[in-house]
């Protein structure tokens, strides 16, 4: 059932996030004449945030799918973005499929490749004034381009 369903005790003893992650995606397609078209960055995290905002009973999927897929990707890949096991390959494909499905729903255009960028910022300290500058990114991680299937046909 993993990575779709997971059983743990976090419901009773949650481990709050200490950072905010913004996961962005862009797509690319190659035309028959060889020209390459790259889309602008699309904020996948904002899609999740809007799906949860003002919902009295937000979907567990909307709240956690992308975030948990990213966490599993990092756990299986480390910092080099190279899959060293079958589990790592599965997590890469899972994360890529989530991103590709959301990018296809957003843009509607065919594409052959997808790339993710993850911007990590520390959570602002309690009592921080709303007018203060946002925290400086701790990490701005750019993943390699991944070939996708089913979104370019």
N, CA, C and O of each residue as an XYZ file, in Angstrom:
612
protein
N       0.804     -1.187      0.000
C       0.000      0.000      0.000
C       0.859      1.268      0.000
O       0.418      2.321     -0.459
N       2.068      1.163      0.509
C       2.929      2.323      0.547
C       3.352      2.672     -0.870
O       3.662      1.724     -1.590
N       3.405      3.857     -1.352
C       3.402      5.131     -0.660
C       2.024      5.779     -0.570
O       1.905      6.892     -0.057
N       0.996      5.116     -1.050
C      -0.325      5.731     -1.065
C      -0.956      5.801      0.323
O      -1.583      6.802      0.668
N      -0.799      4.770      1.103
C      -1.365      4.736      2.448
C      -0.270      4.334      3.421
O       0.584      3.500      3.120
N      -0.317      4.935      4.566
C       0.724      4.700      5.537
C       0.089      4.684      6.918
O      -0.825      5.463      7.192
N       0.561      3.816      7.776
C       0.044      3.765      9.131
C       1.148      4.203     10.075
O       2.251      3.658     10.062
N       0.833      5.202     10.898
C       1.789      5.635     11.902
C       1.032      6.331     13.027
O      -0.195      6.418     12.996
N       1.754      6.816     14.000
C       1.129      7.420     15.176
C       1.141      8.941     15.129
O       0.893      9.575     16.154
N       1.412      9.539     14.006
C       1.497     10.998     13.920
C       0.173     11.696     14.215
O       0.161     12.863     14.605
N      -0.919     11.005     14.037
C      -2.218     11.589     14.364
C      -2.263     11.952     15.847
O      -2.871     12.952     16.228
N      -1.617     11.139     16.678
C      -1.664     11.347     18.122
C      -0.477     12.145     18.644
O      -0.573     12.773     19.698
N       0.619     12.130     17.937
C       1.808     12.865     18.349
C       2.468     13.453     17.107
O       3.511     12.974     16.663
N       1.848     14.500     16.547
C       2.383     15.041     15.288
C       3.765     15.653     15.453
O       4.131     16.163     16.513
N       4.503     15.584     14.382
C       5.824     16.179     14.318
C       5.695     17.382     13.385
O       5.772     17.229     12.166
N       5.498     18.590     13.954
C       5.242     19.742     13.085
C       6.429     20.071     12.189
O       7.585     19.837     12.541
N       6.114     20.613     11.038
C       7.145     21.008     10.087
C       7.932     22.192     10.642
O       7.350     23.108     11.224
N       9.246     22.175     10.465
C      10.080     23.288     10.903
C      10.464     24.186      9.734
O      11.087     25.233      9.912
N      10.076     23.751      8.516
C      10.349     24.536      7.318
C       9.103     24.536      6.429
O       8.252     23.650      6.516
N       9.026     25.532      5.594
C       7.998     25.579      4.562
C       8.662     25.253      3.241
O       9.699     25.816      2.890
N       8.046     24.332      2.514
C       8.582     23.962      1.201
C       7.603     24.396      0.127
O       6.399     24.155      0.214
N       8.149     25.033     -0.874
C       7.367     25.425     -2.041
C       7.893     24.577     -3.191
O       9.055     24.680     -3.583
N       6.998     23.729     -3.726
C       7.396     22.836     -4.814
C       6.802     23.385     -6.107
O       5.588     23.537     -6.240
N       7.685     23.675     -7.052
C       7.283     24.244     -8.330
C       7.645     23.277     -9.448
O       8.563     22.468     -9.312
N       6.917     23.368    -10.551
C       7.192     22.504    -11.700
C       7.146     23.333    -12.972
O       6.449     24.344    -13.061
N       7.903     22.878    -13.943
C       7.792     23.430    -15.294
C       7.908     22.269    -16.265
O       8.505     21.236    -15.961
N       7.331     22.460    -17.428
C       7.310     21.392    -18.420
C       8.038     21.844    -19.680
O       8.262     23.035    -19.896
N       8.399     20.871    -20.500
C       9.045     21.161    -21.776
C       8.521     20.192    -22.819
O       8.213     19.035    -22.532
N       8.432     20.698    -24.028
C       8.055     19.840    -25.152
C       8.931     20.216    -26.343
O       9.387     21.351    -26.478
N       9.145     19.239    -27.184
C       9.926     19.446    -28.400
C       9.001     19.310    -29.586
O       8.338     18.285    -29.749
N       8.951     20.330    -30.413
C       8.121     20.296    -31.613
C       8.795     19.454    -32.689
O       9.998     19.201    -32.618
N       8.025     19.016    -33.690
C       8.613     18.221    -34.781
C       9.772     18.922    -35.493
O      10.665     18.265    -36.027
N       9.754     20.258    -35.499
C      10.851     20.986    -36.153
C      12.097     21.101    -35.275
O      13.100     21.683    -35.686
N      12.027     20.537    -34.049
C      13.177     20.548    -33.155
C      13.202     21.683    -32.159
O      14.064     21.708    -31.280
N      12.272     22.632    -32.270
C      12.255     23.733    -31.309
C      11.707     23.248    -29.967
O      10.790     22.428    -29.911
N      12.289     23.775    -28.894
C      11.925     23.375    -27.532
C      11.147     24.502    -26.878
O      11.536     25.668    -26.947
N      10.040     24.137    -26.242
C       9.207     25.106    -25.518
C       9.195     24.728    -24.044
O       8.826     23.610    -23.685
N       9.601     25.668    -23.192
C       9.623     25.450    -21.752
C       8.575     26.362    -21.123
O       8.547     27.564    -21.386
N       7.719     25.784    -20.294
C       6.663     26.557    -19.646
C       7.243     27.372    -18.492
O       8.348     27.101    -18.022
N       6.488     28.372    -18.042
C       6.906     29.064    -16.819
C       6.727     28.128    -15.610
O       6.035     27.113    -15.699
N       7.352     28.480    -14.498
C       7.196     27.697    -13.276
C       5.752     27.774    -12.785
O       5.120     28.829    -12.843
N       5.245     26.650    -12.303
C       3.890     26.524    -11.779
C       4.005     26.031    -10.334
O       4.692     25.044    -10.071
N       3.342     26.707     -9.405
C       3.454     26.413     -7.978
C       2.511     25.285     -7.579
O       1.313     25.512     -7.411
N       3.034     24.079     -7.427
C       2.229     22.928     -7.030
C       1.755     23.051     -5.580
O       0.650     22.623     -5.248
N       2.582     23.628     -4.730
C       2.227     23.793     -3.327
C       1.029     24.721     -3.180
O       0.179     24.502     -2.317
N       0.955     25.745     -4.007
C      -0.180     26.676     -3.944
C      -1.488     25.974     -4.279
O      -2.534     26.330     -3.736
N      -1.446     24.983     -5.161
C      -2.641     24.209     -5.495
C      -3.131     23.477     -4.257
O      -4.328     23.473     -3.968
N      -2.211     22.856     -3.521
C      -2.582     22.154     -2.288
C      -3.126     23.127     -1.250
O      -4.135     22.852     -0.601
N      -2.461     24.256     -1.097
C      -2.889     25.249     -0.117
C      -4.291     25.746     -0.419
O      -5.107     25.886      0.492
N      -4.580     26.012     -1.671
C      -5.919     26.497     -2.028
C      -6.983     25.415     -1.862
O      -8.143     25.725     -1.588
N      -6.601     24.151     -2.026
C      -7.557     23.057     -1.841
C      -7.924     22.869     -0.375
O      -8.986     22.333     -0.060
N      -7.044     23.309      0.520
C      -7.272     23.143      1.952
C      -7.914     24.384      2.567
O      -8.695     24.276      3.512
N      -7.588     25.559      2.035
C      -8.071     26.817      2.609
C      -9.598     26.872      2.642
O     -10.275     26.555      1.664
N     -10.107     27.278      3.783
C     -11.546     27.476      3.987
C     -12.366     26.196      3.849
O     -13.577     26.259      3.634
N     -11.730     25.056      3.969
C     -12.442     23.783      3.939
C     -12.545     23.262      5.367
O     -11.516     23.036      6.005
N     -13.752     23.064      5.888
C     -13.859     22.573      7.257
C     -13.312     21.147      7.419
O     -12.814     20.789      8.486
N     -13.406     20.349      6.371
C     -12.882     18.988      6.394
C     -12.048     18.753      5.135
O     -12.487     18.056      4.220
N     -10.837     19.337      5.086
C     -10.027     19.209      3.874
C      -9.582     17.771      3.643
O      -9.432     16.988      4.581
N      -9.381     17.454      2.409
C      -8.940     16.128      2.012
C      -7.534     15.843      2.540
O      -6.641     16.686      2.453
N      -7.359     14.660      3.078
C      -6.039     14.231      3.530
C      -5.069     14.241      2.348
O      -3.896     14.583      2.499
N      -5.564     13.868      1.186
C      -4.742     13.859     -0.025
C      -4.265     15.267     -0.360
O      -3.088     15.473     -0.653
N      -5.177     16.236     -0.317
C      -4.813     17.612     -0.648
C      -3.778     18.153      0.329
O      -2.928     18.964     -0.038
N      -3.855     17.700      1.567
C      -2.935     18.210      2.573
C      -1.558     17.554      2.515
O      -0.552     18.195      2.818
N      -1.508     16.296      2.133
C      -0.279     15.550      2.371
C       0.370     14.873      1.175
O       1.553     14.543      1.256
N      -0.316     14.650      0.094
C       0.239     13.831     -0.984
C       1.572     14.375     -1.501
O       2.571     13.655     -1.521
N       1.587     15.607     -1.906
C       2.805     16.193     -2.475
C       3.909     16.293     -1.423
O       5.065     15.969     -1.696
N       3.554     16.735     -0.244
C       4.537     16.895      0.834
C       5.170     15.556      1.204
O       6.387     15.468      1.365
N       4.354     14.521      1.338
C       4.873     13.201      1.702
C       5.675     12.577      0.552
O       6.664     11.882      0.783
N       5.240     12.831     -0.679
C       6.000     12.323     -1.828
C       7.391     12.951     -1.848
O       8.379     12.269     -2.121
N       7.469     14.251     -1.559
C       8.763     14.920     -1.526
C       9.631     14.357     -0.400
O      10.812     14.081     -0.606
N       9.051     14.186      0.784
C       9.804     13.653      1.921
C      10.337     12.252      1.605
O      11.478     11.937      1.942
N       9.536     11.428      0.975
C       9.970     10.078      0.615
C      11.053     10.108     -0.458
O      11.976      9.293     -0.446
N      10.930     11.056     -1.387
C      11.954     11.216     -2.424
C      13.289     11.572     -1.783
O      14.314     10.974     -2.113
N      13.286     12.536     -0.876
C      14.522     12.965     -0.220
C      15.110     11.817      0.604
O      16.323     11.605      0.598
N      14.250     11.079      1.312
C      14.726      9.949      2.114
C      15.391      8.887      1.249
O      16.357      8.256      1.677
N      14.887      8.684      0.043
C      15.416      7.614     -0.799
C      16.551      8.072     -1.725
O      17.317      7.244     -2.218
N      16.661      9.377     -1.962
C      17.679      9.879     -2.894
C      18.828     10.619     -2.218
O      19.931     10.674     -2.760
N      18.584     11.177     -1.061
C      19.616     12.014     -0.446
C      19.755     13.312     -1.224
O      18.770     13.829     -1.751
N      20.954     13.834     -1.297
C      21.161     15.122     -1.952
C      21.630     15.063     -3.381
O      21.767     16.106     -4.020
N      21.887     13.863     -3.915
C      22.467     13.805     -5.253
C      21.444     13.550     -6.362
O      21.812     13.537     -7.537
N      20.174     13.348     -6.017
C      19.098     13.126     -6.990
C      19.353     11.932     -7.906
O      18.876     11.901     -9.041
N      20.098     10.961     -7.414
C      20.321      9.727     -8.158
C      19.679      8.582     -7.404
O      19.899      8.409     -6.205
N      18.880      7.799     -8.121
C      18.218      6.655     -7.509
C      19.223      5.518     -7.326
O      19.843      5.062     -8.287
N      19.373      5.070     -6.083
C      20.324      3.996     -5.784
C      19.622      2.690     -5.428
O      20.274      1.727     -5.027
N      18.291      2.649     -5.571
C      17.536      1.437     -5.247
C      16.216      1.444     -6.026
O      15.823      2.450     -6.617
N      15.560      0.306     -6.005
C      14.246      0.216     -6.656
C      13.238      1.120     -5.952
O      12.384      1.723     -6.601
N      13.334      1.213     -4.639
C      12.438      2.100     -3.886
C      12.652      3.552     -4.308
O      11.688      4.303     -4.464
N      13.891      3.943     -4.489
C      14.195      5.309     -4.924
C      13.603      5.581     -6.303
O      13.056      6.657     -6.545
N      13.712      4.609     -7.205
C      13.102      4.764     -8.534
C      11.586      4.904     -8.435
O      10.984      5.721     -9.131
N      10.972      4.096     -7.557
C       9.528      4.175     -7.372
C       9.121      5.550     -6.828
O       8.138      6.130     -7.290
N       9.859      6.066     -5.865
C       9.522      7.366     -5.280
C       9.726      8.496     -6.288
O       8.967      9.465     -6.296
N      10.746      8.375     -7.136
C      10.969      9.375     -8.181
C       9.798      9.376     -9.158
O       9.295     10.436     -9.534
N       9.372      8.200     -9.562
C       8.252      8.092    -10.494
C       6.959      8.601     -9.852
O       6.168      9.288    -10.499
N       6.754      8.265     -8.596
C       5.560      8.713     -7.866
C       5.513     10.245     -7.799
O       4.486     10.847     -8.111
N       6.613     10.867     -7.397
C       6.678     12.330     -7.328
C       6.500     12.945     -8.710
O       5.778     13.929     -8.867
N       7.157     12.367     -9.709
C       7.026     12.865    -11.081
C       5.605     12.743    -11.612
O       5.126     13.635    -12.312
N       4.927     11.645    -11.285
C       3.538     11.469    -11.730
C       2.600     12.486    -11.097
O       1.725     13.027    -11.772
N       2.775     12.748     -9.810
C       1.950     13.761     -9.139
C       2.148     15.107     -9.826
O       1.179     15.787    -10.164
N       3.399     15.485    -10.028
C       3.711     16.771    -10.658
C       3.174     16.828    -12.080
O       2.593     17.837    -12.478
N       3.358     15.765    -12.848
C       2.899     15.748    -14.243
C       1.372     15.835    -14.323
O       0.838     16.555    -15.167
N       0.675     15.115    -13.461
C      -0.789     15.175    -13.468
C      -1.282     16.578    -13.147
O      -2.212     17.075    -13.782
N      -0.664     17.209    -12.171
C      -1.094     18.563    -11.792
C      -0.714     19.596    -12.847
O      -1.472     20.532    -13.104
N       0.440     19.432    -13.447
C       0.844     20.358    -14.513
C      -0.078     20.210    -15.726
O      -0.454     21.207    -16.341
N      -0.443     18.976    -16.071
C      -1.350     18.748    -17.201
C      -2.721     19.353    -16.930
O      -3.336     19.928    -17.828
N      -3.201     19.226    -15.697
C      -4.505     19.803    -15.341
C      -4.451     21.325    -15.363
O      -5.444     21.981    -15.679
N      -3.304     21.882    -15.033
C      -3.157     23.342    -14.991
C      -3.071     23.952    -16.385
O      -3.754     24.930    -16.685
N      -2.230     23.371    -17.231
C      -1.936     23.981    -18.527
C      -2.744     23.381    -19.668
O      -3.206     24.108    -20.546
N      -2.918     22.079    -19.665
C      -3.669     21.421    -20.723
C      -2.885     21.167    -21.994
O      -3.406     20.551    -22.923
N      -1.645     21.626    -22.058
C      -0.817     21.401    -23.248
C      -0.002     20.126    -23.084
O       0.339     19.729    -21.970
N       0.301     19.497    -24.199
C       1.136     18.291    -24.174
C       2.569     18.664    -23.809
O       3.047     19.747    -24.148
N       3.241     17.757    -23.117
C       4.649     17.963    -22.787
C       5.351     16.622    -22.684
O       4.718     15.582    -22.498
N       6.676     16.664    -22.809
C       7.497     15.459    -22.803
C       8.361     15.325    -21.554
O       8.747     14.219    -21.177
N       8.662     16.449    -20.915
C       9.565     16.459    -19.771
C       9.000     17.349    -18.682
O       8.237     18.278    -18.950
N       9.386     17.050    -17.443
C       9.006     17.896    -16.313
C      10.222     18.076    -15.418
O      11.054     17.179    -15.284
N      10.309     19.252    -14.808
C      11.392     19.558    -13.884
C      10.781     20.160    -12.628
O       9.830     20.938    -12.705
N      11.322     19.803    -11.480
C      10.841     20.346    -10.212
C      11.909     21.212     -9.574
O      13.109     20.976     -9.720
N      11.434     22.221     -8.863
C      12.298     23.078     -8.049
C      11.657     23.153     -6.676
O      10.449     23.362     -6.567
N      12.439     22.986     -5.641
C      11.925     23.020     -4.279
C      12.657     24.115     -3.519
O      13.878     24.081     -3.372
N      11.887     25.088     -3.040
C      12.440     26.193     -2.262
C      12.051     25.941     -0.808
O      10.869     25.826     -0.485
N      13.051     25.855      0.062
C      12.829     25.578      1.474
C      13.160     26.815      2.285
O      14.242     27.388      2.158
N      12.203     27.223      3.132
C      12.384     28.385      4.008
C      12.047     27.981      5.429
O      11.161     27.153      5.641
N      12.740     28.554      6.414
C      12.377     28.248      7.796
C      11.009     28.817      8.132
O      10.593     29.831      7.571
N      10.315     28.163      9.046
C       9.024     28.678      9.515
C       9.313     29.930     10.329
O      10.224     29.944     11.156
N       8.535     30.983     10.092
C       8.727     32.237     10.811
C       8.456     32.041     12.298
O       7.571     31.276     12.680
N       9.208     32.724     13.119
C       9.046     32.621     14.566
C       7.695     33.189     14.991
O       7.193     34.122     14.363
N       7.102     32.641     16.044
C       5.825     33.169     16.523
C       5.959     34.651     16.871
O       6.973     35.084     17.417
N       4.939     35.404     16.552
C       4.935     36.831     16.844
C       5.643     37.681     15.817
O       5.791     38.886     16.021
N       6.081     37.101     14.726
C       6.741     37.866     13.677
C       5.712     38.763     13.015
O       4.619     38.312     12.672
N       6.053     40.020     12.836
C       5.137     40.975     12.215
C       4.893     40.601     10.765
O       5.798     40.134     10.073
N       3.653     40.810     10.304
C       3.281     40.440      8.932
C       4.073     41.231      7.903
O       4.274     40.757      6.785
N       4.524     42.423      8.258
C       5.245     43.261      7.305
C       6.721     42.924      7.179
O       7.408     43.464      6.312
N       7.215     42.038      8.034
C       8.633     41.666      7.961
C       8.916     40.921      6.665
O       8.027     40.328      6.053
N      10.168     40.970      6.271
C      10.580     40.243      5.065
C      10.431     38.744      5.285
O      10.613     38.255      6.400
N      10.099     38.010      4.217
C      10.030     36.549      4.367
C      11.418     35.980      4.666
O      12.430     36.561      4.272
N      11.461     34.847      5.360
C      12.761     34.256      5.675
C      13.545     33.921      4.409
O      12.974     33.543      3.387
N      14.844     34.065      4.500
C      15.730     33.748      3.382
C      15.690     32.241      3.117
O      15.721     31.451      4.060
N      15.622     31.834      1.851
C      15.605     30.394      1.571
C      16.839     29.689      2.126
O      17.966     30.167      2.002
N      16.590     28.552      2.734
C      17.671     27.722      3.232
C      18.230     26.898      2.080
O      19.431     26.642      1.994
N      17.315     26.489      1.195
C      17.714     25.642      0.075
C      16.836     25.967     -1.132
O      15.630     26.176     -0.999
N      17.445     26.006     -2.285
C      16.729     26.172     -3.546
C      17.223     25.037     -4.436
O      18.228     25.169     -5.133
N      16.504     23.928     -4.399
C      16.962     22.692     -5.050
C      16.294     22.513     -6.400
O      15.068     22.493     -6.501
N      17.103     22.386     -7.426
C      16.619     22.190     -8.784
C      16.884     20.745     -9.185
O      18.036     20.317     -9.258
N      15.823     20.000     -9.444
C      15.952     18.605     -9.840
C      16.193     18.507    -11.337
O      15.904     19.456    -12.066
N      16.715     17.386    -11.812
C      16.938     17.230    -13.257
C      15.610     17.100    -14.000
O      14.568     16.854    -13.392
N      15.661     17.266    -15.300
C      14.477     17.047    -16.143
C      14.175     15.556    -16.149
O      15.078     14.727    -16.262
N      12.889     15.224    -16.025
C      12.451     13.831    -16.088
C      11.555     13.648    -17.296
O      10.682     14.474    -17.564
N      11.774     12.564    -18.023
C      10.916     12.183    -19.141
C       9.597     11.690    -18.566
O       9.583     10.911    -17.612
N       8.487     12.142    -19.144
C       7.169     11.686    -18.692
C       6.463     10.987    -19.842
O       6.729     11.256    -21.013
N       5.575     10.101    -19.492
C       4.765      9.418    -20.499
C       3.309      9.668    -20.172
O       2.944      9.871    -19.014
N       2.500      9.652    -21.182
C       1.071      9.854    -20.992
C       0.633     11.291    -20.976
O      -0.569     11.554    -20.925
N       1.561     12.250    -21.017
C       1.201     13.658    -21.018
C       1.648     14.355    -22.301
O       1.460     15.561    -22.456
N       2.230     13.604    -23.204
C       2.709     14.207    -24.429
C       2.022     13.653    -25.662
O       2.275     14.113    -26.775
N       1.144     12.657    -25.472
C       0.466     12.056    -26.623
C      -0.825     12.777    -26.921
O      -1.535     12.412    -27.857
